[in-house]
Amino acid sequence: MSENEGSVEAIERKLRALALVLADPAATEHEKANARSLKQRLEERLARSAPDKGADLLFRLGRAMRDLRQSVEPSTPKGDWTDHAFRLGRLFRRGLKK
């Protein structure tokens, strides 16, 4: 599938829109016939381009595991007051050693 054909989600959105046209009682027979033929072509294209469900599941599982490995707590920003206290303590330690 090339990039111009659209994603699977776009095809599914188009299919939902066509289903609404088919269910519309005010739609003419010509509109319904066009919607049926478009729906059939989109379903064929969706079947060709649909990703493997098992591969998608494994991808999502791997993504979730990667997110679990990352730390939940935010890292402390540089330059907060503890950095200054650390530097002062190091200065006093070095001064006492000399």
N, C-alpha and C positions, 0 to 999 in steps of 0.2 A: 504494500500500500504506500503510495507516495504521500508527501506532506500536503499536497493540494486536495487530496480526497477527504481529509478531515479525520478527526479522532472517533473512537468508538462512542464516546459520550455524545458527540455531535450527531452521529447517525441515530442514536437512541432518541435524542430530542426531536429529530425530524420525524421519526416513526410515531412518536407520541402526538405530534401535530397532525400527521396524516390520519391517525386514529380518530382525532377530534373531528376532522373533516368528514370522515366516513360516518360518524355517529350523528352529525348535524342533520336534522330533518329539513332544514332550509337549503341544503346543498343540492345543486342540480345533478342529473344523471351523468353529465359530462365531467363535472368536477369529481364526482365519486369514482368514475372510471379512471380518470387521471390519477387520483389518489391511490386506487388499487394497484395500478401499474407501477407507480413510484414506490409504494410500500413493498411490492415484490422485489424490485431492484435493490432497494435499501436493505432488505432482509438478506438477500444473497450477498451483498457487499459486507454486511455485518458478519455473516457466517465466515466469509473469507478472511476478514481482518480481526476477528475476535481473538484476544490473547488466550493462551492456555490457562484455564482456571487454577490448575495446580501450581503453575509458575507464578501466577499473581499472588496466590496464597503464600508461597515461600518468600516472595519479595516482601510482602507486608510483614511477615514474621521476622525476617532479617532486619527490616527497618525498626520494628519494635524492640528487638534485642539490642540494636545499636543505641537506641534511645535509653534503654535501661542501664547500659554500661556507663553512660554519661552521668556526671554528678548532678544530684538534684539541687543541692545548695548552690546558690550563685557565688562565684568567686569574689573575694574582697577586692575593691578597687584600689589602684595604686594611689598613694598620697593621702591616705586617711591618717588619723591621729596616732595610730599604733606604729606606723612607719617612723614618725618623728620620735616617739618614745624609744623605739628600737635603736635609732641612730644616737640618741642621747646616752642610752645605756652603754652602747659600744664605745662612745667617746670617753665616758667615765671609766670603763674597764681598762681601756688603753692608758688613760692617765694614771690609774692606780698601779699598773704594772711597771711604769717607768720610774 
